[in-house]
Amino acid sequence: MFFAVIAVMVVMVVMVSYTLGFSITLWKGKSKVGAITVFLLGLAIVVLPFFSVLK
């Protein structure tokens, strides 16, 4: 069980860092709506596992 929690945390950190980096790239590219959408997707990646996997 402990390994599963660590694995989920590592995957979450990788996915959030990727989406936040992509969001910054979109923001610099003058796509503000897309950047906000991707940022919200990154937040959802952080919050949703606490309701399902890490219950």
JOWO-V611808 format. One record per residue. N is the residue number from 0. SS is DSSP state (2 for helix, 1 for strand, 0 for the rest). PSI is psi in radians with two decimals (* if undefined). OMEGA is omega as a letter, one per 20 degrees, with the letter a starting at -180 (NA if undefined). Layout:
N,SS,PSI,OMEGA + N,SS,PSI,OMEGA
//
This chain:
0,0,-0.73,a + 1,2,-0.71,r + 2,2,-0.65,r + 3,2,-0.70,r + 4,2,-0.75,r + 5,2,-0.75,r + 6,2,-0.74,r + 7,2,-0.73,r + 8,2,-0.74,r + 9,2,-0.77,r + 10,2,-0.71,r + 11,2,-0.75,a + 12,2,-0.75,r + 13,2,-0.80,a + 14,2,-0.71,a + 15,2,-0.73,r + 16,2,-0.66,r + 17,2,-0.82,a + 18,2,-0.64,r + 19,2,-0.67,r + 20,2,-0.73,r + 21,2,-0.64,r + 22,2,-0.73,r + 23,2,-0.69,r + 24,2,-0.76,r + 25,2,-0.68,a + 26,2,-0.76,r + 27,2,-0.49,r + 28,0,0.24,r + 29,0,0.44,r + 30,0,1.33,a + 31,2,-0.74,a + 32,2,-0.75,r + 33,2,-0.69,r + 34,2,-0.72,r + 35,2,-0.70,r + 36,2,-0.79,r + 37,2,-0.63,r + 38,2,-0.74,r + 39,2,-0.60,r + 40,2,-0.71,r + 41,2,-0.70,r + 42,2,-0.66,r + 43,2,-0.63,r + 44,2,-0.60,a + 45,2,-0.72,a + 46,2,-0.74,a + 47,2,-0.67,r + 48,0,-0.42,r + 49,0,-0.32,r + 50,0,-0.29,a + 51,0,-1.16,a + 52,0,-0.76,a + 53,0,0.41,a + 54,0,*,NA
//
